[in-house]
């Protein structure tokens, strides 16, 4: 059987002008940006957590629709920084928003619009070239009355190109959101191969999956102090095994003890759950070695930030 053309794969027809471009999802920390990115892509490309500031770098997720290609740029949550790391994350967001075609600001349906939302909304004026869209997230955990109230609150903030309520978890109106975002993009052919769903390299995705596993159930202050790097990945052809050697960095000895746990039990559990998350990604068995190290106050140290990839 002949391989389908790109037009056939996307369902294109000759009389439809294709569109492609970049959309950045912004909002306060923990409003569901990463979960929504994953839902739009149809695969996990961004880690998710209830902890604020989970996302620390820009992640491009790619969605192909019959009418075009949507490239989603998930960014760290905009916030008032308290550390050098926070300043660099905000600078990353600023640089990203200056280049995108559409900015989708996310508002959780189960929380009223507050000062943080208004602060971010004001920042959007710095990016006049981007079309502004409002996305009401987490509708699955909100009443119809709360959603209606949120729609009115958000509508008062600015003249949005469109306002769309969605539930990424319940897969409600996610396809509608994708189609509406593509309508706002410039005309043009796909910018990435149709079979590609992210431009994240494998090492970064693996280190992020490990960090996500550690974030589950840890102390409130610990997430900000966590960083994960990979020392090496070795393919063992004789055993069809991928060996991964990773470092988990924290800022204090007490935090190291939290990660390791009593008799090393917590670190063992982290390793088991991390392997379970990594193996579907790499498509084979994994041997994972985790070493916990202390890099004192790394969030405030320029040299350590650079070493850790920030």
N, C-alpha and C positions, 0 to 999 in steps of 0.2 A: 504494500500500500504506500502511495506517495506521501511524503511528509507534508503536513498542512503548512500553508504559507502563514506569515505573521498576521496578515489580515484575517485569514480564516480562523486562526487560533483566538484572536481577540473578538471575532464576530463582527469585524468591520464591514461596512458596505461602502461602495464607491461614492455615494452622495453624502456621507457623514464626514465632516471635517474633524480630524483627530486633534486632541488637545493633550498637552503634557506640561508638567511643571512641579514646583515645590510648594508644599504646604507645611507650615510650622504650627504645632499645637502648643499653646502656652497657657499659663494659669498658675495659681498658687500651688505650692507643693501638695501632693496627695489629692488631686482633684480627678484623677483617673486618666491622665494623658497617655501613660505607657500602656495601660489596659486597652484604651481606645485604639492606639496605634496597632497593637497586636490583633485586635478584632478587625480592623480595616484591611490589614495585610492577609489575615487568615492563617497566620502562623506566629509563634512567639519569637519576636525579634528584639524586644525590650523587656528587661526584668521588671517585675512589679513587686510592690511591698506597701504595707500600711505606714511604713516609716517615711517621714518627710525627706526630701532630697535624695531619693533613691537613684534617679538618673543623674549622671555626672558628666556625660558627654553627648554630643549630638548623634542620634541614631536615625539612619535613613531606612524606612520601610517602604517597599514598592508594591503598589496595587495596580493591576491591569484590568481595565474594564472595556467593554465594546467601544466606548467613545474616547478612550485615551488612557494615559498612564499618570497615576497619582503618586508622587514621591513625598512621603511623610517624613518630616524632620521632627523627631521627638527631642525636646530640649530639657535641661534642668529647670526646675521651678524658679521663676523670678522671685527674689526675696531681698531683704535688706541684709547685706553680708556682715558677718561677725568675725570672719577669718580671711586669710589670704586665699584659701581655697574658695570660699564663698565669692570673693571678688572676681576670681578667675572664671567661676561658673557663670556669673552674671555677664562678664565680658564675652563669654562664649555665646550666650543667648543673644546679646546685642549684635555680634558679628553675623550670626545666623539670620536674624530677623531682617537684616539689611539686604539680604539676597533672595528672600522667598517671594513667591507670587501671591500667596494667600496666607493670612494669619488666622487660625481658628482659636479663639479664646474659650477655655473650658470653665464652666461654672457647675459645681455639684448641685443637683436638684434638692438634696436633703439638707443644705445649709444656706442661710440667707446671704445675700451679697454684702460683703463687709469691706473694711478699710483696705485689706490686702488686694481684693479684687479691683477696687477703685484705683489703687496705686498702679496696678499693672495696666488697667485700661488707659490711664493717662500716659503711660510709657508708649503705648501703641501709636500715639501721634507722631513719634519720632520716625515712623516708617510709612511715609505717605504713599509709596508706590504699591504697597501690598493691600489687597482687598481684605476687609475685616469681616469675619464670620463669628457668630456666637454659637457654642455647643453646650447644651444643658446635659450634663452627664449623670449617671447613676439614677436614672428614672425608675429602675427596678426596685429601689429601696425607698421610693418616695410616693406619697399619695398624689392623686390627681390635683387636689387643692394646692399642695405644696409646689407641684410643677407649674401650675398656672400662676401662682404668686411669683415664682422665680422668673418665669417668662416676662412678666410685667416689670420686675426689677431690672432685668438685663436690658430690656428694650429701652429703658430710660437712660442708659449709660451713653449710647451713641447710635448713629444711624447705621446699623449693621446691614451687610448685603443680604444676609439671611440668618435666621435663628432656628436651630434644629435640636429638639430633645432626642437623646439616644440612651440606650442601655447597651454598653459593650458586653457585659456579662450575659444579659438576656438576648443579645443579638437582635435588638429592636431598633429599627430604622438605621442600622449601620450601612446597609447598601444604599439607602436613600442619601445619607450623608456623603458617601463616596461619589455618587453621581452628581450631587449638587456642587461638591468641591471641584470636580473635573470641569463642570460648566463654566467655572470662574477662571480657569487656567488659559494661557495663551495657546493658539493653534500651533501644532507641531507634532512631529513623529516622536516615538518613544525614545527616551534618553538612556534607558538601561535595557539589557536583553530581557525578553519577556519571561524567561525561566528564572530570573533572579528576583529574590524577594527582600534582599537587604545588601548594603555595601559594607556591613560590618565584617572584619576579618575573623577567622575562626578562633584565634587566640583570645581576642577581646571578648567574644561571645562566651567562651569557656570561663574566663576569669569573672565575668559578670554573673554567670549561673552559680558559681561558687559563692560570690558575695550575696546573691539573693538567698541562697540556702542558709547562710550565716545570719542574715537579717531576721529570719523567722524566729520570733520568740525571745530575742535578746533584749537587754536593758535599753531603756529609752535613749540614753546618751551615747551608747556604743555605735549605732549606725554611722554617725558622722566621723568616727575615728577609724572606720574600717577601710582598708584598701587591699586589693588582691592583684598580684602579678604572677606571671608564669615564667619560670626559669628555663624550662625545656619541655619539648614534646618529642618523644622517640617512638617511631613505629617499629614494633617487633613483628616482623614478617613470619618468623617461625611459630609464633603463638597467636597470630592475628589479634594483637593486643596493642593498644595505644597507651604508652606510659606518659603521664603528665606530672610534672613537678611544679608545685605552686607555693607561693608565699602569701600568708595572711598578715598584714601589718596593722598594728594598733598603736596607740600613743602612750600607754602606761602599762606597767607590769600587772596591775590589778585587772586590766582589760584582757591581758593575755590569759590570766587565770580563768576568766569568764568563758573565753573561747575554748580552752582546753577542757575545763570541767573537772569534776572529781574523778581522779584516777584516769583522766584522758577520755572519759566516756562521751562528753559532748563533742570533742573533736572527732572521735570515731563515728558518731552519728552524723556529723556534718559531712564527713568523707563519704559515707554510704549514700546519703541523700543527694550529694553533689554528683556522684557517679551515676545515679539513676537519672539525673537530669541531663548529664553530658552524653551518655551512651546513645540516646535516640538522635542527638545532633550529629555525632560523628559516625554513627552506623556500625559500631563495633564495641567490643568489651574494652573497658578502661581500667588501668591501674592508676590510682591517684595518690600522690604523696603531698601532704599539707604540712608546712612548717609555719608556726606562729612566731612573729618577730615584733619587737618593739622599736618604733621609730618615733622618738619623743617629739610631741607637738608638731607632727609632720604637716598638719593643715596650715601652719603658720610659717613654715620654713621653705624658702624658695628652692633651695637645692634638693630637699627631700620631695617637694611637689614635682619637680622636674623628673626626678628618679622614678617616681610612682606614676608618671604619665600625665601630669597635669601642667 
